[in-house]
């Protein structure tokens, strides 16, 4: 299993009690891909930019697609830019893969949205493996999930992450999530102001 897949399992398991939005999950999944690449090592970080290294063929199809999407020429791409570019509708891509692999089933006619409760996880080995990783409070998975507001039931402080490159990616994910939230709030305020303008008497 991969970190992005495990993260999506955690998000789907938590959906009933903690609805999360596709945009946030997409950004976190893109960050999880970078972290898995760092462990390969498919890439390295240089001043916050993703520098491709030896590009082995990932066993996972979705990671293979991600590797093919890496910017291969200088000045390369910042982690933040990768999150926004690769993270565009990435949650939908992963959910579609889960559905094709029989890991989730759809209920109703609508396509799955994390807030709609239209998808049901199927009992499977990947699901159990993700649950075991989550239960063990694996630091990277916990940090990514917490960035989405999903908290582990483990007591005590959050596990520390000693890898500076991984910390850099996690910080970029948190920054992108804050930026997304700020943009949503701005649009909400602008939308409310527009509605009030039309409702105001002449």
N, C-alpha and C positions, 0 to 999 in steps of 0.2 A: 504493500500500500504506500501511498504518497501522502505528504502533509496536506496538500490541497484536498484530496479525497477525504482524509480523516477529518479535516476541518468542516467539510460539507456535511458529513455524517453528524458531527456534533451540532451543527446549526439546525439540521433537520430534527434531531432528537429533542432539541431545546425549543423548537418552533411552537409547540402547544402553550408553553408557559412564558415564552419570551419571543414574540414575533420580531423577526429581523427583516430588513429590506434587501432587495436584490443588489442595489448599488453598493451598499456596504459590504455585503458578502463577496461581490465581484472584486472589489479592491483588496480584500483580505486574501482571497484565493490567488490573485496575482502576486501578492507578497509571499505567500506560501510557496509558489513556484520558484521564486528567486532563492528562497532559503534552501529548497531541495537542490537547486543547481549549485549553490555554494558548497553543499556537502558532497557533490559528485566527484571532483569539482568541475562543473561545466563552465563556471564563470568565476571571476574574482571582482572585488570592488576596488576601484581606484578613485579616491576623492569623490565618493558617492556615485560614480558611474559604473555601469555594468560592462565589464571587459570580458568578452568571450575567451575561453581557454580551449582545452581539449574538449571536443564535443562528441562524447560517446552517444550511442543511440539509446535513449531512455526506454526502459521496458514499457512504460505507461504511454499510451497513445496521446493523451492530453499533454503530458510533459514533452513529448516529441514535437507536438504542434507548437508548444511554447518555445522550445529550443530553436525551431525554424523561424520564429518571429523575432529573435534577438537581432539587434542592430550590430552588424559585423564590421563597420568602418568607424574610424575616429571622427569626431570626438566621442563616439559611442553615446549611450543614453543614460540619463540619470535614473535612479531608482524611482523617483517620483513620476517622471515621464512614463516609465514602463508601467507603473500602476494604472495610470489613467488610460494609456493606449491599450495595453493587454487586458485591463480590467473592464473594458467596454463590453457589457452583456456576458461576462465570463461565467457568472453563476448559472445563467440559462444554458450555456454550453456544457457545464459539468452536470447539471440536472438532466439534460438530454442524454448525455452519455450514461448516467446512472439508469435512466429509463431503458435505454437500448440494451444494457447489460442485465436488466431484470432486477436491479437493486432497489428500485422504487416502482410503484404502480400509481397511475393517475386515477383520481376519482372525479366523476363529473366530466363535463365536456371542455371545461376551460383548461388551457395550458397551466402548468404549475407556476405559482408565484409563492414565495416564501410566506407571505402574509395570508394567503387564501386557504391554506390547509388542504390543497387539492392532491397532494402526493402522500403516499403512505410507504414507509420503509418496509422492505421485505427482510425477513430474517435471513442472514447470510454470513459467511465467514468474514468478508471485509467489514461488515457492520460490527461484528464481535471484536475484530482486531482494533478498530477505531475506538470502541468502547473501552477496551483494555488500556489503550494508550492514554485515553482521557482519564480513566480511573487512576492511572499511575502518576497523574499530574505531570506529564512530560512538559518541560518548560516552554518549548516553542509552541506547541499546540494550545497550551493554557493561555499564553500571551496573545496569540492570535484570536482565540475565542473571547478573551476578556476585552479585546479591542472592539468586539461586536456587542459587548454588554452581556456576554454569557459567562457566568462565573462558576468555577469549580466548587464542589462541596468539600474540598480538602481544607482542613484546619491549618492555621499558621500563615506565614507570609508566602507570597507568590515565589515559586522557585526562581533562582537567579540564572541568568544567561551570561556566560563568560565570553562568548564569541562576539568580538566587536562588530564584525560584518553583519552578523545576524541582528545585533542590536540596532545597527544602522537601518536595516530593512524594516524592522518593527517600528522604529521611530517614523520612518517614511509612511508606513501604513497608517499609523495614528494621525500623522499630519494630514494625509489625504482624507481620512474620515472626518476630521474636524473641518476641512475645507468643504467637503460635500455637505455636511450639516449646515455650515454657514451659508452656502449657496441656496440650499433648500429654504432656509429661514428668510433669506433676502427675497426669493421669489414669492414666498408666501405673503410677506409684507407688501410687496409690489402688487400682487394679485388682489389683496384685500383693499388696497388703496384704489385700484382700478374699479373694483366692484362698488366701492363707496362713491366714486365719482359718478358712475352711472345711476346710482340710486338717489343721489342728491337732487333736490328740487331745483328747478331753474330759477 
